Amino acid sequence: MFRELRANYNFTTLQHTVTTLQAAFYANRLFNPHILITYVVMFSYSTFKKLYIEGLISHQSFEKIQAAIKDRLFSLEWELKTILYLGVLLLSGGLGILVYKNIDTIGHQAILAFIALISASCFYYCTRFKLPFSWGKVAAYNVLSDYVLLLGCLTFISFVAYLQYQYNVFGNRYGLATFIPMVGLFFVAYYYDHIGILSMAITSFAAWMGLSITPLHLLDSNDFNESRIIYTGIGIGIVLLVTAWATANRKWKAHFEFTYTNFGTHTLFVSLLAAMFSFEHIGWIFWFVILAAFTWYMYQKAYSERSFYFIMISTLYAYIAVSYIVIRVLDVINLEIASIYLGLIYFIVSAIWSLSFLMKTNKKLKTL
């Protein structure tokens, strides 16, 4: 089969594929189905089907590929991880319901002791089997340890919240009640190298700063007419992006860079849009210029890193900003029914252009 590919080869993009397949074949001196499965997965079944349709490989070779795909093992990794994740959430939620329904019979101190015992047991298990600390990426001891650590952090947060709610140990210093979990979560995220815990730590950081960081909650739960909240959101976004830059350049858990950038990008974009919508005294043009500059920065960064995800979200946020300006201009010129028609035409044309732009950009990134 590999000699057929070499003899009939006329696709530049397949040259590396053919060379690698041929090398693997000769290294084993025989047809090894396990190697074939590996490369079928890497280069996709459709690639080999295209070669077969154009007559570049024989029917016999194509049948071997089909047989290899049919007999390959099915991975249950993501299914098991999803079950474990749901199990942790259901367990922590079930404990909360149990406490709520039996609060009068169990007693507050017994509940606190029970929560603390679960949290301490989880951290003990993870610490016992933890690999040595490194500023690089450290693999988990096993799949279970990641979810045990997640349960330990959830119960730790529940413990601190319960202390504050029932005994008011922090008094009116609510910032301290969020600061302690934040510090603890950041420590756990770096010490045990857990990206999921890092996301929780960033959320706690935003709560400490007086802001809910989830992008949907930014729109649903916070009053963006308050300038303090908007400026806080802008500050949080900048801090997270600077942290992402330092993380990548200093090699301090460089694989955390995406998480910081993701939270920072969404927070800063939403905050800048809120500033455009709310701050009439400064002028929406000023905030639009800042948003446009940030969009250009993110586009250049995403393009250099071949990240279609950040190009897509930057395009969507910029589209919202431009659409807001168009609507405002149409409202100012007040052409009555003509303004409505122009607005509809704008949204149709701009939506088509945006989709076309994203599709072309995605194809261009794949060729880099």
C-alpha positions in Angstrom: 0.0 0.0 0.0 2.8 2.4 0.9 4.5 1.8 -2.5 1.3 2.6 -4.2 1.1 5.9 -2.4 4.6 6.8 -3.3 4.2 5.8 -6.9 1.0 7.7 -7.4 1.7 10.6 -5.1 0.8 14.0 -6.4 -0.5 15.9 -3.3 2.0 18.2 -1.6 0.1 18.1 1.7 0.3 14.3 1.9 4.1 14.0 1.4 4.9 13.9 5.1 2.1 11.4 5.6 3.3 9.0 2.9 7.0 9.2 4.1 6.0 8.5 7.7 3.8 5.6 6.8 6.4 4.1 4.5 9.1 4.4 7.2 6.8 2.7 9.8 6.1 -0.1 7.4 9.7 -0.9 6.6 10.7 -0.6 10.3 8.4 -3.4 11.1 9.1 -5.5 7.9 5.5 -6.5 7.8 2.0 -5.1 7.7 1.4 -4.0 11.3 -2.3 -3.2 11.9 -1.6 -1.3 15.1 0.6 1.2 13.3 -2.0 1.5 10.5 -4.7 2.3 13.1 -2.5 5.0 14.6 -2.0 6.8 11.3 -5.5 6.4 10.1 -6.6 8.2 13.3 -3.9 10.9 12.8 -4.6 11.6 9.2 -8.3 10.7 9.1 -10.2 8.1 7.2 -11.4 10.7 4.7 -7.9 11.3 3.5 -7.4 7.6 2.6 -10.9 7.5 1.1 -9.9 10.4 -1.2 -6.8 8.6 -2.3 -8.9 5.5 -3.0 -11.5 7.4 -5.1 -8.7 9.0 -7.2 -7.1 5.6 -7.7 -3.9 6.2 -5.8 -4.3 3.1 -3.6 -5.8 -0.2 -4.5 -9.0 -1.7 -3.4 -7.2 -4.3 -1.4 -5.2 -1.7 0.6 -8.4 0.3 1.2 -10.1 -2.7 2.6 -7.3 -3.2 5.1 -7.8 0.4 6.2 -11.5 -0.1 6.7 -10.9 -3.3 8.6 -8.4 -1.6 10.9 -10.9 1.2 11.7 -13.7 -1.3 12.3 -11.6 -3.4 14.8 -9.9 -0.5 16.7 -10.7 -0.1 20.4 -13.1 2.6 21.5 -11.8 5.0 24.1 -14.0 5.5 27.2 -11.7 8.2 28.7 -14.0 11.2 28.3 -17.1 9.2 29.3 -15.4 8.0 32.5 -14.1 11.5 33.3 -17.6 13.0 32.8 -19.1 10.4 35.1 -16.4 11.2 37.8 -17.0 14.9 37.4 -20.8 14.5 37.7 -20.2 12.2 40.7 -18.2 14.9 42.5 -20.9 17.5 41.8 -23.7 15.2 42.9 -21.8 14.2 46.0 -21.2 17.8 47.1 -24.8 18.8 46.2 -26.2 15.8 48.1 -24.2 16.8 51.1 -25.6 20.2 51.0 -29.2 18.9 50.7 -28.5 16.5 53.6 -27.3 19.3 55.8 -30.2 21.6 54.8 -32.9 19.0 55.7 -31.3 17.8 58.9 -29.8 21.0 60.3 -31.8 20.9 63.5 -31.0 17.2 64.4 -27.3 17.0 63.3 -26.0 20.2 64.8 -23.7 22.9 63.3 -20.5 21.7 64.9 -21.0 18.1 63.7 -21.7 19.3 60.2 -18.6 21.5 60.2 -16.5 18.6 61.5 -17.9 16.3 58.8 -17.2 18.8 56.0 -13.7 19.4 57.3 -13.0 15.6 57.5 -14.0 15.1 53.9 -11.8 18.0 52.7 -8.8 16.9 54.8 -9.2 13.3 53.6 -9.2 14.4 50.0 -6.1 16.6 50.4 -4.3 13.8 52.3 -5.0 11.3 49.5 -3.8 13.7 46.8 -0.7 14.7 48.8 0.2 11.1 49.5 0.3 10.2 45.8 1.4 13.5 44.4 4.4 13.7 42.1 7.2 16.2 42.9 6.5 19.9 42.3 7.7 21.5 39.1 7.1 24.8 37.4 6.5 22.7 34.3 3.5 20.5 33.7 3.1 17.7 36.2 0.9 14.8 35.3 -1.7 13.6 37.9 -0.9 10.3 39.7 -4.1 8.9 38.3 -7.4 10.1 36.9 -9.2 9.7 40.3 -6.8 12.1 42.1 -8.0 15.1 39.9 -11.6 14.6 41.0 -10.7 13.8 44.6 -8.8 17.2 44.7 -11.8 18.9 43.1 -14.1 17.5 45.9 -11.6 18.6 48.5 -11.6 22.2 47.2 -15.4 22.3 47.0 -15.8 21.1 50.5 -13.1 23.5 51.7 -15.1 26.4 50.2 -18.3 25.0 51.8 -16.5 24.9 55.1 -15.4 28.5 55.0 -18.8 29.7 53.8 -20.5 27.7 56.5 -18.3 29.3 59.2 -19.1 32.8 58.0 -22.8 32.1 57.6 -23.4 30.4 60.9 -20.8 31.9 63.2 -19.9 35.1 61.3 -16.2 34.5 62.1 -15.1 37.3 59.7 -17.7 39.8 60.9 -18.5 42.4 58.3 -15.1 41.9 56.6 -16.6 40.0 53.6 -13.5 40.6 51.6 -11.6 38.4 54.0 -14.2 35.6 53.7 -13.4 35.5 49.9 -9.7 36.3 50.2 -8.9 33.1 52.3 -10.5 30.7 49.8 -8.9 32.5 46.9 -5.4 32.2 48.4 -6.0 28.5 49.2 -7.3 27.7 45.7 -4.4 29.4 44.0 -2.0 27.5 46.2 -3.7 24.2 45.5 -3.9 24.9 41.7 -0.1 25.5 41.5 1.0 22.9 44.1 -1.1 20.1 42.5 -1.0 21.5 39.0 -4.8 21.5 38.4 -6.3 23.8 35.8 -9.9 23.2 37.0 -8.9 24.5 40.5 -7.1 27.5 38.8 -10.5 28.4 37.2 -12.1 28.3 40.7 -9.2 30.5 42.1 -9.7 33.1 39.3 -13.4 33.2 40.1 -12.6 33.7 43.8 -10.2 36.5 42.8 -13.0 38.2 40.9 -15.4 37.7 43.8 -12.8 39.2 46.1 -12.6 42.2 43.8 -16.4 42.5 44.0 -17.3 41.1 40.6 -18.8 37.8 39.3 -16.4 36.7 36.5 -18.6 34.3 34.5 -19.4 36.2 31.2 -23.1 35.4 31.4 -23.3 36.5 35.0 -21.5 39.7 34.0 -24.6 40.6 32.0 -27.3 39.0 34.1 -26.3 39.5 37.7 -24.3 42.8 37.8 -25.5 46.4 37.4 -23.2 47.8 34.8 -24.6 51.3 35.3 -22.3 51.4 38.3 -19.0 52.8 37.0 -17.1 51.1 39.9 -18.1 47.7 38.7 -17.1 48.4 35.1 -13.7 49.8 36.1 -13.2 46.8 38.4 -14.0 44.5 35.5 -11.5 46.3 33.2 -8.9 46.1 35.9 -9.5 42.4 36.5 -9.2 41.7 32.8 -5.9 43.6 32.5 -4.5 41.8 35.6 -5.4 38.4 34.2 -3.9 39.1 30.8 -0.7 40.4 32.3 -0.6 37.3 34.5 -1.0 35.2 31.4 1.8 37.0 29.7 4.1 36.6 32.7 3.1 32.9 33.1 4.1 32.1 29.5 7.3 34.1 29.4 8.6 33.2 32.9 7.6 29.6 32.4 5.7 29.6 35.7 3.2 26.8 34.8 3.1 27.9 31.2 0.2 25.7 30.4 -1.9 27.9 32.7 -1.6 30.7 30.2 -4.7 29.8 28.2 -6.9 29.8 31.3 -5.7 33.3 32.4 -6.1 34.6 28.8 -9.5 33.1 28.4 -11.0 34.6 31.6 -9.1 37.9 31.0 -10.2 38.3 27.4 -13.9 37.7 28.1 -13.9 40.0 31.2 -12.1 42.8 29.5 -14.3 42.6 26.3 -17.6 42.6 28.3 -16.4 45.4 30.5 -15.4 47.6 27.6 -18.7 46.9 25.9 -20.5 47.9 29.1 -18.5 51.1 29.2 -19.6 51.9 25.6 -23.2 51.4 26.6 -23.1 53.2 29.9 -20.6 56.1 30.0 -22.2 58.9 28.0 -20.2 61.5 29.8 -16.8 60.1 28.5 -18.1 59.2 25.1 -18.7 55.8 23.5 -16.1 56.6 20.8 -13.3 56.7 23.4 -14.3 53.2 24.6 -14.8 51.9 21.1 -11.2 53.0 20.2 -9.9 51.1 23.2 -12.0 48.0 22.3 -10.8 48.2 18.7 -7.2 48.3 19.8 -7.7 45.4 22.1 -9.4 43.4 19.3 -6.5 44.0 17.0 -4.1 42.9 19.7 -6.0 39.7 20.4 -6.3 39.0 16.7 -2.6 39.3 16.1 -1.8 37.2 19.2 -4.3 34.5 18.2 -3.1 34.5 14.6 0.5 34.0 15.7 -0.6 31.2 18.0 -3.0 29.7 15.4 -5.8 30.0 17.9 -9.1 30.1 16.0 -11.0 30.3 19.3 -9.6 33.7 20.3 -10.0 35.0 16.7 -13.7 33.9 16.9 -14.5 35.5 20.2 -12.6 38.7 19.3 -14.6 38.9 16.1 -17.9 38.4 17.9 -17.2 41.1 20.5 -16.1 43.5 17.8 -19.2 42.8 15.9 -21.4 43.7 18.9 -19.5 47.0 19.3 -19.8 47.9 15.6 -23.5 47.0 15.5 -24.0 49.2 18.5 -22.4 52.1 16.7 -24.5 51.5 13.5 -27.7 51.4 15.5 -26.8 54.7 17.3 -25.9 56.4 14.0 -29.2 55.2 12.4 -31.0 56.5 15.4 -29.3 59.9 15.2 -30.0 60.5 11.5 -33.6 59.3 12.1 -34.6 58.3 8.6 -37.8 56.7 10.0 -38.7 53.6 8.1 -35.6 53.8 6.0 -33.5 53.4 9.2 -35.2 50.2 9.9 -34.6 48.8 6.4 -30.9 50.0 6.5 -30.5 48.3 9.9 -31.9 45.0 8.5 -29.7 45.2 5.5 -26.7 45.8 7.7 -27.4 42.8 10.0 -27.9 40.5 7.0 -24.8 41.7 5.1 -22.6 41.9 8.2 -23.6 38.4 9.5 -22.7 36.9 6.1 -19.4 38.8 6.0 -18.5 37.7 9.5 -19.2 34.1 8.9 -17.2 34.2 5.6 -14.3 35.9 7.4 -14.2 33.3 10.1 -14.4 30.4 7.6 -11.6 31.9 5.5 -9.5 32.6 8.6 -10.0 29.0 9.9 -8.8 27.6 6.6 -5.8 29.9 6.5 -4.8 28.8 10.0 -5.0 25.2 9.0 -2.5 25.8 6.2 0.1 27.5 8.5 
